[in-house]
Amino acid sequence: MTFGNRLSFAGSAVGGIAGTQEVLNFCARHAITPQVDIIPVDQINGAYDKVVAAEARYRYVIDASTLTPSNA
């Protein structure tokens, strides 16, 4: 489902809350964590370009502390 300009919302019908919790518990027990690249909001366009070009190494996470009313 697409909203506005290039925004989308996606989900999965596979599994459910119980299955998701089981995976999260397994990850917690084994100290498995995601590899992420935390970026400020002003780097979103560059990060998107890297994703499209298949140059992104990790999943991008936007640092919410960099959001201001003008860019939220």
mmCIF file of the N, C-alpha and C atoms, coordinates in Angstrom:
data_MODEL
# 
_entry.id   MODEL 
# 
loop_
_atom_site.group_PDB 
_atom_site.id 
_atom_site.type_symbol 
_atom_site.label_atom_id 
_atom_site.label_alt_id 
_atom_site.label_comp_id 
_atom_site.label_asym_id 
_atom_site.label_entity_id 
_atom_site.label_seq_id 
_atom_site.pdbx_PDB_ins_code 
_atom_site.Cartn_x 
_atom_site.Cartn_y 
_atom_site.Cartn_z 
_atom_site.occupancy 
_atom_site.B_iso_or_equiv 
_atom_site.pdbx_formal_charge 
_atom_site.auth_seq_id 
_atom_site.auth_comp_id 
_atom_site.auth_asym_id 
_atom_site.auth_atom_id 
_atom_site.pdbx_PDB_model_num 
ATOM 1   N N  . MET A 1 1  ? 0.849  -1.166  0.000  1.00 0.00 ? 1  MET A N  1 
ATOM 2   C CA . MET A 1 1  ? 0.000  0.000   0.000  1.00 0.00 ? 1  MET A CA 1 
ATOM 3   C C  . MET A 1 1  ? 0.901  1.236   0.000  1.00 0.00 ? 1  MET A C  1 
ATOM 4   N N  . THR A 1 2  ? 0.655  2.174   -0.886 1.00 0.00 ? 2  THR A N  1 
ATOM 5   C CA . THR A 1 2  ? 1.481  3.372   -0.990 1.00 0.00 ? 2  THR A CA 1 
ATOM 6   C C  . THR A 1 2  ? 0.715  4.584   -0.493 1.00 0.00 ? 2  THR A C  1 
ATOM 7   N N  . PHE A 1 3  ? 1.402  5.412   0.257  1.00 0.00 ? 3  PHE A N  1 
ATOM 8   C CA . PHE A 1 3  ? 0.833  6.649   0.780  1.00 0.00 ? 3  PHE A CA 1 
ATOM 9   C C  . PHE A 1 3  ? 1.673  7.814   0.285  1.00 0.00 ? 3  PHE A C  1 
ATOM 10  N N  . GLY A 1 4  ? 1.041  8.860   -0.196 1.00 0.00 ? 4  GLY A N  1 
ATOM 11  C CA . GLY A 1 4  ? 1.767  10.080  -0.549 1.00 0.00 ? 4  GLY A CA 1 
ATOM 12  C C  . GLY A 1 4  ? 2.899  9.828   -1.518 1.00 0.00 ? 4  GLY A C  1 
ATOM 13  N N  . ASN A 1 5  ? 4.018  10.456  -1.274 1.00 0.00 ? 5  ASN A N  1 
ATOM 14  C CA . ASN A 1 5  ? 5.189  10.362  -2.145 1.00 0.00 ? 5  ASN A CA 1 
ATOM 15  C C  . ASN A 1 5  ? 6.152  9.301   -1.633 1.00 0.00 ? 5  ASN A C  1 
ATOM 16  N N  . ARG A 1 6  ? 6.151  8.132   -2.246 1.00 0.00 ? 6  ARG A N  1 
ATOM 17  C CA . ARG A 1 6  ? 7.102  7.051   -1.980 1.00 0.00 ? 6  ARG A CA 1 
ATOM 18  C C  . ARG A 1 6  ? 7.004  6.454   -0.578 1.00 0.00 ? 6  ARG A C  1 
ATOM 19  N N  . LEU A 1 7  ? 5.989  6.743   0.187  1.00 0.00 ? 7  LEU A N  1 
ATOM 20  C CA . LEU A 1 7  ? 5.846  6.143   1.503  1.00 0.00 ? 7  LEU A CA 1 
ATOM 21  C C  . LEU A 1 7  ? 5.020  4.881   1.362  1.00 0.00 ? 7  LEU A C  1 
ATOM 22  N N  . SER A 1 8  ? 5.388  3.838   2.095  1.00 0.00 ? 8  SER A N  1 
ATOM 23  C CA . SER A 1 8  ? 4.618  2.615   2.001  1.00 0.00 ? 8  SER A CA 1 
ATOM 24  C C  . SER A 1 8  ? 4.489  1.953   3.360  1.00 0.00 ? 8  SER A C  1 
ATOM 25  N N  . PHE A 1 9  ? 3.515  1.074   3.462  1.00 0.00 ? 9  PHE A N  1 
ATOM 26  C CA . PHE A 1 9  ? 3.261  0.322   4.677  1.00 0.00 ? 9  PHE A CA 1 
ATOM 27  C C  . PHE A 1 9  ? 3.167  -1.136  4.260  1.00 0.00 ? 9  PHE A C  1 
ATOM 28  N N  . ALA A 1 10 ? 3.930  -1.993  4.917  1.00 0.00 ? 10 ALA A N  1 
ATOM 29  C CA . ALA A 1 10 ? 3.917  -3.410  4.559  1.00 0.00 ? 10 ALA A CA 1 
ATOM 30  C C  . ALA A 1 10 ? 3.847  -4.258  5.815  1.00 0.00 ? 10 ALA A C  1 
ATOM 31  N N  . GLY A 1 11 ? 3.324  -5.429  5.680  1.00 0.00 ? 11 GLY A N  1 
ATOM 32  C CA . GLY A 1 11 ? 3.239  -6.362  6.798  1.00 0.00 ? 11 GLY A CA 1 
ATOM 33  C C  . GLY A 1 11 ? 3.354  -7.779  6.277  1.00 0.00 ? 11 GLY A C  1 
ATOM 34  N N  . SER A 1 12 ? 3.251  -8.721  7.175  1.00 0.00 ? 12 SER A N  1 
ATOM 35  C CA . SER A 1 12 ? 3.359  -10.117 6.798  1.00 0.00 ? 12 SER A CA 1 
ATOM 36  C C  . SER A 1 12 ? 2.219  -10.903 7.414  1.00 0.00 ? 12 SER A C  1 
ATOM 37  N N  . ALA A 1 13 ? 1.631  -11.775 6.633  1.00 0.00 ? 13 ALA A N  1 
ATOM 38  C CA . ALA A 1 13 ? 0.570  -12.641 7.132  1.00 0.00 ? 13 ALA A CA 1 
ATOM 39  C C  . ALA A 1 13 ? 1.155  -13.935 7.697  1.00 0.00 ? 13 ALA A C  1 
ATOM 40  N N  . VAL A 1 14 ? 2.467  -14.092 7.637  1.00 0.00 ? 14 VAL A N  1 
ATOM 41  C CA . VAL A 1 14 ? 3.129  -15.290 8.135  1.00 0.00 ? 14 VAL A CA 1 
ATOM 42  C C  . VAL A 1 14 ? 3.345  -15.169 9.635  1.00 0.00 ? 14 VAL A C  1 
ATOM 43  N N  . GLY A 1 15 ? 3.039  -16.230 10.369 1.00 0.00 ? 15 GLY A N  1 
ATOM 44  C CA . GLY A 1 15 ? 3.248  -16.217 11.808 1.00 0.00 ? 15 GLY A CA 1 
ATOM 45  C C  . GLY A 1 15 ? 2.164  -15.422 12.512 1.00 0.00 ? 15 GLY A C  1 
ATOM 46  N N  . GLY A 1 16 ? 2.504  -14.897 13.637 1.00 0.00 ? 16 GLY A N  1 
ATOM 47  C CA . GLY A 1 16 ? 1.567  -14.127 14.434 1.00 0.00 ? 16 GLY A CA 1 
ATOM 48  C C  . GLY A 1 16 ? 2.306  -13.613 15.652 1.00 0.00 ? 16 GLY A C  1 
ATOM 49  N N  . ILE A 1 17 ? 1.565  -13.129 16.626 1.00 0.00 ? 17 ILE A N  1 
ATOM 50  C CA . ILE A 1 17 ? 2.183  -12.560 17.815 1.00 0.00 ? 17 ILE A CA 1 
ATOM 51  C C  . ILE A 1 17 ? 2.999  -13.608 18.563 1.00 0.00 ? 17 ILE A C  1 
ATOM 52  N N  . ALA A 1 18 ? 2.448  -14.807 18.728 1.00 0.00 ? 18 ALA A N  1 
ATOM 53  C CA . ALA A 1 18 ? 3.163  -15.852 19.473 1.00 0.00 ? 18 ALA A CA 1 
ATOM 54  C C  . ALA A 1 18 ? 4.462  -16.251 18.769 1.00 0.00 ? 18 ALA A C  1 
ATOM 55  N N  . GLY A 1 19 ? 4.404  -16.418 17.459 1.00 0.00 ? 19 GLY A N  1 
ATOM 56  C CA . GLY A 1 19 ? 5.596  -16.784 16.705 1.00 0.00 ? 19 GLY A CA 1 
ATOM 57  C C  . GLY A 1 19 ? 6.648  -15.690 16.733 1.00 0.00 ? 19 GLY A C  1 
ATOM 58  N N  . THR A 1 20 ? 6.191  -14.459 16.601 1.00 0.00 ? 20 THR A N  1 
ATOM 59  C CA . THR A 1 20 ? 7.113  -13.325 16.665 1.00 0.00 ? 20 THR A CA 1 
ATOM 60  C C  . THR A 1 20 ? 7.781  -13.249 18.028 1.00 0.00 ? 20 THR A C  1 
ATOM 61  N N  . GLN A 1 21 ? 7.007  -13.462 19.093 1.00 0.00 ? 21 GLN A N  1 
ATOM 62  C CA . GLN A 1 21 ? 7.569  -13.425 20.444 1.00 0.00 ? 21 GLN A CA 1 
ATOM 63  C C  . GLN A 1 21 ? 8.587  -14.537 20.642 1.00 0.00 ? 21 GLN A C  1 
ATOM 64  N N  . GLU A 1 22 ? 8.324  -15.697 20.072 1.00 0.00 ? 22 GLU A N  1 
ATOM 65  C CA . GLU A 1 22 ? 9.274  -16.809 20.178 1.00 0.00 ? 22 GLU A CA 1 
ATOM 66  C C  . GLU A 1 22 ? 10.617 -16.456 19.529 1.00 0.00 ? 22 GLU A C  1 
ATOM 67  N N  . VAL A 1 23 ? 10.557 -15.838 18.362 1.00 0.00 ? 23 VAL A N  1 
ATOM 68  C CA . VAL A 1 23 ? 11.788 -15.412 17.678 1.00 0.00 ? 23 VAL A CA 1 
ATOM 69  C C  . VAL A 1 23 ? 12.516 -14.347 18.493 1.00 0.00 ? 23 VAL A C  1 
ATOM 70  N N  . LEU A 1 24 ? 11.782 -13.375 19.016 1.00 0.00 ? 24 LEU A N  1 
ATOM 71  C CA . LEU A 1 24 ? 12.402 -12.328 19.832 1.00 0.00 ? 24 LEU A CA 1 
ATOM 72  C C  . LEU A 1 24 ? 13.049 -12.909 21.085 1.00 0.00 ? 24 LEU A C  1 
ATOM 73  N N  . ASN A 1 25 ? 12.383 -13.874 21.721 1.00 0.00 ? 25 ASN A N  1 
ATOM 74  C CA . ASN A 1 25 ? 12.959 -14.520 22.904 1.00 0.00 ? 25 ASN A CA 1 
ATOM 75  C C  . ASN A 1 25 ? 14.236 -15.272 22.553 1.00 0.00 ? 25 ASN A C  1 
ATOM 76  N N  . PHE A 1 26 ? 14.234 -15.981 21.422 1.00 0.00 ? 26 PHE A N  1 
ATOM 77  C CA . PHE A 1 26 ? 15.428 -16.697 20.969 1.00 0.00 ? 26 PHE A CA 1 
ATOM 78  C C  . PHE A 1 26 ? 16.579 -15.719 20.745 1.00 0.00 ? 26 PHE A C  1 
ATOM 79  N N  . CYS A 1 27 ? 16.282 -14.625 20.060 1.00 0.00 ? 27 CYS A N  1 
ATOM 80  C CA . CYS A 1 27 ? 17.320 -13.616 19.794 1.00 0.00 ? 27 CYS A CA 1 
ATOM 81  C C  . CYS A 1 27 ? 17.868 -13.038 21.095 1.00 0.00 ? 27 CYS A C  1 
ATOM 82  N N  . ALA A 1 28 ? 17.000 -12.770 22.051 1.00 0.00 ? 28 ALA A N  1 
ATOM 83  C CA . ALA A 1 28 ? 17.444 -12.226 23.341 1.00 0.00 ? 28 ALA A CA 1 
ATOM 84  C C  . ALA A 1 28 ? 18.338 -13.222 24.072 1.00 0.00 ? 28 ALA A C  1 
ATOM 85  N N  . ARG A 1 29 ? 17.960 -14.503 24.072 1.00 0.00 ? 29 ARG A N  1 
ATOM 86  C CA . ARG A 1 29 ? 18.765 -15.528 24.757 1.00 0.00 ? 29 ARG A CA 1 
ATOM 87  C C  . ARG A 1 29 ? 20.152 -15.672 24.151 1.00 0.00 ? 29 ARG A C  1 
ATOM 88  N N  . HIS A 1 30 ? 20.262 -15.466 22.852 1.00 0.00 ? 30 HIS A N  1 
ATOM 89  C CA . HIS A 1 30 ? 21.527 -15.686 22.148 1.00 0.00 ? 30 HIS A CA 1 
ATOM 90  C C  . HIS A 1 30 ? 22.226 -14.393 21.748 1.00 0.00 ? 30 HIS A C  1 
ATOM 91  N N  . ALA A 1 31 ? 21.771 -13.272 22.290 1.00 0.00 ? 31 ALA A N  1 
ATOM 92  C CA . ALA A 1 31 ? 22.364 -11.947 22.023 1.00 0.00 ? 31 ALA A CA 1 
ATOM 93  C C  . ALA A 1 31 ? 22.456 -11.656 20.527 1.00 0.00 ? 31 ALA A C  1 
ATOM 94  N N  . ILE A 1 32 ? 21.415 -12.005 19.799 1.00 0.00 ? 32 ILE A N  1 
ATOM 95  C CA . ILE A 1 32 ? 21.354 -11.730 18.365 1.00 0.00 ? 32 ILE A CA 1 
ATOM 96  C C  . ILE A 1 32 ? 20.691 -10.361 18.191 1.00 0.00 ? 32 ILE A C  1 
ATOM 97  N N  . THR A 1 33 ? 21.403 -9.458  17.551 1.00 0.00 ? 33 THR A N  1 
ATOM 98  C CA . THR A 1 33 ? 20.885 -8.108  17.341 1.00 0.00 ? 33 THR A CA 1 
ATOM 99  C C  . THR A 1 33 ? 21.013 -7.733  15.859 1.00 0.00 ? 33 THR A C  1 
ATOM 100 N N  . PRO A 1 34 ? 20.181 -6.816  15.402 1.00 0.00 ? 34 PRO A N  1 
ATOM 101 C CA . PRO A 1 34 ? 20.271 -6.402  14.001 1.00 0.00 ? 34 PRO A CA 1 
ATOM 102 C C  . PRO A 1 34 ? 21.478 -5.491  13.776 1.00 0.00 ? 34 PRO A C  1 
ATOM 103 N N  . GLN A 1 35 ? 21.952 -5.475  12.550 1.00 0.00 ? 35 GLN A N  1 
ATOM 104 C CA . GLN A 1 35 ? 22.995 -4.525  12.171 1.00 0.00 ? 35 GLN A CA 1 
ATOM 105 C C  . GLN A 1 35 ? 22.281 -3.347  11.513 1.00 0.00 ? 35 GLN A C  1 
ATOM 106 N N  . VAL A 1 36 ? 22.425 -2.181  12.108 1.00 0.00 ? 36 VAL A N  1 
ATOM 107 C CA . VAL A 1 36 ? 21.728 -1.000  11.610 1.00 0.00 ? 36 VAL A CA 1 
ATOM 108 C C  . VAL A 1 36 ? 22.698 0.152   11.438 1.00 0.00 ? 36 VAL A C  1 
ATOM 109 N N  . ASP A 1 37 ? 22.318 1.079   10.609 1.00 0.00 ? 37 ASP A N  1 
ATOM 110 C CA . ASP A 1 37 ? 23.057 2.321   10.415 1.00 0.00 ? 37 ASP A CA 1 
ATOM 111 C C  . ASP A 1 37 ? 22.110 3.437   10.849 1.00 0.00 ? 37 ASP A C  1 
ATOM 112 N N  . ILE A 1 38 ? 22.386 4.059   11.980 1.00 0.00 ? 38 ILE A N  1 
ATOM 113 C CA . ILE A 1 38 ? 21.524 5.119   12.509 1.00 0.00 ? 38 ILE A CA 1 
ATOM 114 C C  . ILE A 1 38 ? 21.908 6.432   11.841 1.00 0.00 ? 38 ILE A C  1 
ATOM 115 N N  . ILE A 1 39 ? 20.911 7.063   11.221 1.00 0.00 ? 39 ILE A N  1 
ATOM 116 C CA . ILE A 1 39 ? 21.172 8.298   10.482 1.00 0.00 ? 39 ILE A CA 1 
ATOM 117 C C  . ILE A 1 39 ? 20.273 9.426   10.981 1.00 0.00 ? 39 ILE A C  1 
ATOM 118 N N  . PRO A 1 40 ? 20.740 10.675  10.877 1.00 0.00 ? 40 PRO A N  1 
ATOM 119 C CA . PRO A 1 40 ? 19.864 11.811  11.185 1.00 0.00 ? 40 PRO A CA 1 
ATOM 120 C C  . PRO A 1 40 ? 18.871 11.999  10.038 1.00 0.00 ? 40 PRO A C  1 
ATOM 121 N N  . VAL A 1 41 ? 17.781 12.672  10.320 1.00 0.00 ? 41 VAL A N  1 
ATOM 122 C CA . VAL A 1 41 ? 16.713 12.842  9.343  1.00 0.00 ? 41 VAL A CA 1 
ATOM 123 C C  . VAL A 1 41 ? 17.207 13.521  8.059  1.00 0.00 ? 41 VAL A C  1 
ATOM 124 N N  . ASP A 1 42 ? 18.201 14.371  8.145  1.00 0.00 ? 42 ASP A N  1 
ATOM 125 C CA . ASP A 1 42 ? 18.664 15.072  6.942  1.00 0.00 ? 42 ASP A CA 1 
ATOM 126 C C  . ASP A 1 42 ? 19.457 14.173  5.991  1.00 0.00 ? 42 ASP A C  1 
ATOM 127 N N  . GLN A 1 43 ? 19.688 12.909  6.352  1.00 0.00 ? 43 GLN A N  1 
ATOM 128 C CA . GLN A 1 43 ? 20.389 11.975  5.468  1.00 0.00 ? 43 GLN A CA 1 
ATOM 129 C C  . GLN A 1 43 ? 19.451 10.948  4.833  1.00 0.00 ? 43 GLN A C  1 
ATOM 130 N N  . ILE A 1 44 ? 18.145 11.150  4.985  1.00 0.00 ? 44 ILE A N  1 
ATOM 131 C CA . ILE A 1 44 ? 17.177 10.183  4.463  1.00 0.00 ? 44 ILE A CA 1 
ATOM 132 C C  . ILE A 1 44 ? 17.296 10.031  2.951  1.00 0.00 ? 44 ILE A C  1 
ATOM 133 N N  . ASN A 1 45 ? 17.383 11.118  2.221  1.00 0.00 ? 45 ASN A N  1 
ATOM 134 C CA . ASN A 1 45 ? 17.441 11.024  0.757  1.00 0.00 ? 45 ASN A CA 1 
ATOM 135 C C  . ASN A 1 45 ? 18.667 10.250  0.290  1.00 0.00 ? 45 ASN A C  1 
ATOM 136 N N  . GLY A 1 46 ? 19.809 10.503  0.893  1.00 0.00 ? 46 GLY A N  1 
ATOM 137 C CA . GLY A 1 46 ? 21.022 9.762   0.530  1.00 0.00 ? 46 GLY A CA 1 
ATOM 138 C C  . GLY A 1 46 ? 20.909 8.287   0.864  1.00 0.00 ? 46 GLY A C  1 
ATOM 139 N N  . ALA A 1 47 ? 20.302 7.990   2.013  1.00 0.00 ? 47 ALA A N  1 
ATOM 140 C CA . ALA A 1 47 ? 20.109 6.590   2.413  1.00 0.00 ? 47 ALA A CA 1 
ATOM 141 C C  . ALA A 1 47 ? 19.171 5.891   1.429  1.00 0.00 ? 47 ALA A C  1 
ATOM 142 N N  . TYR A 1 48 ? 18.107 6.563   1.054  1.00 0.00 ? 48 TYR A N  1 
ATOM 143 C CA . TYR A 1 48 ? 17.165 5.985   0.089  1.00 0.00 ? 48 TYR A CA 1 
ATOM 144 C C  . TYR A 1 48 ? 17.860 5.698   -1.237 1.00 0.00 ? 48 TYR A C  1 
ATOM 145 N N  . ASP A 1 49 ? 18.671 6.650   -1.692 1.00 0.00 ? 49 ASP A N  1 
ATOM 146 C CA . ASP A 1 49 ? 19.403 6.458   -2.944 1.00 0.00 ? 49 ASP A CA 1 
ATOM 147 C C  . ASP A 1 49 ? 20.315 5.233   -2.862 1.00 0.00 ? 49 ASP A C  1 
ATOM 148 N N  . LYS A 1 50 ? 20.966 5.028   -1.711 1.00 0.00 ? 50 LYS A N  1 
ATOM 149 C CA . LYS A 1 50 ? 21.830 3.858   -1.537 1.00 0.00 ? 50 LYS A CA 1 
ATOM 150 C C  . LYS A 1 50 ? 21.034 2.557   -1.541 1.00 0.00 ? 50 LYS A C  1 
ATOM 151 N N  . VAL A 1 51 ? 19.845 2.578   -0.954 1.00 0.00 ? 51 VAL A N  1 
ATOM 152 C CA . VAL A 1 51 ? 18.995 1.381   -0.956 1.00 0.00 ? 51 VAL A CA 1 
ATOM 153 C C  . VAL A 1 51 ? 18.601 1.035   -2.393 1.00 0.00 ? 51 VAL A C  1 
ATOM 154 N N  . VAL A 1 52 ? 18.155 2.037   -3.146 1.00 0.00 ? 52 VAL A N  1 
ATOM 155 C CA . VAL A 1 52 ? 17.733 1.819   -4.530 1.00 0.00 ? 52 VAL A CA 1 
ATOM 156 C C  . VAL A 1 52 ? 18.899 1.311   -5.380 1.00 0.00 ? 52 VAL A C  1 
ATOM 157 N N  . ALA A 1 53 ? 20.097 1.818   -5.122 1.00 0.00 ? 53 ALA A N  1 
ATOM 158 C CA . ALA A 1 53 ? 21.276 1.408   -5.881 1.00 0.00 ? 53 ALA A CA 1 
ATOM 159 C C  . ALA A 1 53 ? 21.899 0.120   -5.342 1.00 0.00 ? 53 ALA A C  1 
ATOM 160 N N  . ALA A 1 54 ? 21.259 -0.515  -4.382 1.00 0.00 ? 54 ALA A N  1 
ATOM 161 C CA . ALA A 1 54 ? 21.760 -1.748  -3.750 1.00 0.00 ? 54 ALA A CA 1 
ATOM 162 C C  . ALA A 1 54 ? 23.136 -1.539  -3.118 1.00 0.00 ? 54 ALA A C  1 
ATOM 163 N N  . GLU A 1 55 ? 23.366 -0.355  -2.578 1.00 0.00 ? 55 GLU A N  1 
ATOM 164 C CA . GLU A 1 55 ? 24.636 -0.041  -1.921 1.00 0.00 ? 55 GLU A CA 1 
ATOM 165 C C  . GLU A 1 55 ? 24.501 0.029   -0.405 1.00 0.00 ? 55 GLU A C  1 
ATOM 166 N N  . ALA A 1 56 ? 23.289 -0.177  0.107  1.00 0.00 ? 56 ALA A N  1 
ATOM 167 C CA . ALA A 1 56 ? 23.081 -0.117  1.556  1.00 0.00 ? 56 ALA A CA 1 
ATOM 168 C C  . ALA A 1 56 ? 23.664 -1.379  2.181  1.00 0.00 ? 56 ALA A C  1 
ATOM 169 N N  . ARG A 1 57 ? 24.473 -1.200  3.203  1.00 0.00 ? 57 ARG A N  1 
ATOM 170 C CA . ARG A 1 57 ? 25.098 -2.345  3.855  1.00 0.00 ? 57 ARG A CA 1 
ATOM 171 C C  . ARG A 1 57 ? 24.235 -2.884  4.998  1.00 0.00 ? 57 ARG A C  1 
ATOM 172 N N  . TYR A 1 58 ? 23.558 -1.981  5.699  1.00 0.00 ? 58 TYR A N  1 
ATOM 173 C CA . TYR A 1 58 ? 22.713 -2.355  6.824  1.00 0.00 ? 58 TYR A CA 1 
ATOM 174 C C  . TYR A 1 58 ? 21.349 -1.707  6.662  1.00 0.00 ? 58 TYR A C  1 
ATOM 175 N N  . ARG A 1 59 ? 20.460 -2.034  7.557  1.00 0.00 ? 59 ARG A N  1 
ATOM 176 C CA . ARG A 1 59 ? 19.142 -1.411  7.584  1.00 0.00 ? 59 ARG A CA 1 
ATOM 177 C C  . ARG A 1 59 ? 19.298 -0.013  8.174  1.00 0.00 ? 59 ARG A C  1 
ATOM 178 N N  . TYR A 1 60 ? 18.690 0.971   7.546  1.00 0.00 ? 60 TYR A N  1 
ATOM 179 C CA . TYR A 1 60 ? 18.771 2.336   8.052  1.00 0.00 ? 60 TYR A CA 1 
ATOM 180 C C  . TYR A 1 60 ? 17.714 2.571   9.129  1.00 0.00 ? 60 TYR A C  1 
ATOM 181 N N  . VAL A 1 61 ? 18.119 3.250   10.192 1.00 0.00 ? 61 VAL A N  1 
ATOM 182 C CA . VAL A 1 61 ? 17.215 3.645   11.273 1.00 0.00 ? 61 VAL A CA 1 
ATOM 183 C C  . VAL A 1 61 ? 17.369 5.149   11.450 1.00 0.00 ? 61 VAL A C  1 
ATOM 184 N N  . ILE A 1 62 ? 16.255 5.861   11.429 1.00 0.00 ? 62 ILE A N  1 
ATOM 185 C CA . ILE A 1 62 ? 16.297 7.321   11.566 1.00 0.00 ? 62 ILE A CA 1 
ATOM 186 C C  . ILE A 1 62 ? 16.317 7.681   13.039 1.00 0.00 ? 62 ILE A C  1 
ATOM 187 N N  . ASP A 1 63 ? 17.285 8.487   13.424 1.00 0.00 ? 63 ASP A N  1 
ATOM 188 C CA . ASP A 1 63 ? 17.406 8.967   14.802 1.00 0.00 ? 63 ASP A CA 1 
ATOM 189 C C  . ASP A 1 63 ? 16.286 9.971   15.054 1.00 0.00 ? 63 ASP A C  1 
ATOM 190 N N  . ALA A 1 64 ? 15.292 9.568   15.829 1.00 0.00 ? 64 ALA A N  1 
ATOM 191 C CA . ALA A 1 64 ? 14.126 10.421  16.070 1.00 0.00 ? 64 ALA A CA 1 
ATOM 192 C C  . ALA A 1 64 ? 14.481 11.722  16.778 1.00 0.00 ? 64 ALA A C  1 
ATOM 193 N N  . SER A 1 65 ? 15.607 11.761  17.468 1.00 0.00 ? 65 SER A N  1 
ATOM 194 C CA . SER A 1 65 ? 15.981 12.995  18.158 1.00 0.00 ? 65 SER A CA 1 
ATOM 195 C C  . SER A 1 65 ? 16.369 14.096  17.177 1.00 0.00 ? 65 SER A C  1 
ATOM 196 N N  . THR A 1 66 ? 16.581 13.740  15.899 1.00 0.00 ? 66 THR A N  1 
ATOM 197 C CA . THR A 1 66 ? 16.940 14.739  14.897 1.00 0.00 ? 66 THR A CA 1 
ATOM 198 C C  . THR A 1 66 ? 15.716 15.311  14.193 1.00 0.00 ? 66 THR A C  1 
ATOM 199 N N  . LEU A 1 67 ? 14.530 14.795  14.528 1.00 0.00 ? 67 LEU A N  1 
ATOM 200 C CA . LEU A 1 67 ? 13.297 15.318  13.925 1.00 0.00 ? 67 LEU A CA 1 
ATOM 201 C C  . LEU A 1 67 ? 12.947 16.649  14.564 1.00 0.00 ? 67 LEU A C  1 
ATOM 202 N N  . THR A 1 68 ? 12.516 17.567  13.749 1.00 0.00 ? 68 THR A N  1 
ATOM 203 C CA . THR A 1 68 ? 12.038 18.856  14.235 1.00 0.00 ? 68 THR A CA 1 
ATOM 204 C C  . THR A 1 68 ? 10.671 19.089  13.603 1.00 0.00 ? 68 THR A C  1 
ATOM 205 N N  . PRO A 1 69 ? 9.882  20.023  14.118 1.00 0.00 ? 69 PRO A N  1 
ATOM 206 C CA . PRO A 1 69 ? 8.562  20.272  13.522 1.00 0.00 ? 69 PRO A CA 1 
ATOM 207 C C  . PRO A 1 69 ? 8.635  20.599  12.034 1.00 0.00 ? 69 PRO A C  1 
ATOM 208 N N  . SER A 1 70 ? 9.737  21.163  11.568 1.00 0.00 ? 70 SER A N  1 
ATOM 209 C CA . SER A 1 70 ? 9.831  21.514  10.146 1.00 0.00 ? 70 SER A CA 1 
ATOM 210 C C  . SER A 1 70 ? 10.089 20.319  9.248  1.00 0.00 ? 70 SER A C  1 
ATOM 211 N N  . ASN A 1 71 ? 10.608 19.208  9.796  1.00 0.00 ? 71 ASN A N  1 
ATOM 212 C CA . ASN A 1 71 ? 10.878 18.053  8.954  1.00 0.00 ? 71 ASN A CA 1 
ATOM 213 C C  . ASN A 1 71 ? 10.160 16.791  9.426  1.00 0.00 ? 71 ASN A C  1 
ATOM 214 N N  . ALA A 1 72 ? 9.250  16.920  10.375 1.00 0.00 ? 72 ALA A N  1 
ATOM 215 C CA . ALA A 1 72 ? 8.529  15.753  10.892 1.00 0.00 ? 72 ALA A CA 1 
ATOM 216 C C  . ALA A 1 72 ? 7.361  15.412  9.994  1.00 0.00 ? 72 ALA A C  1 
# 
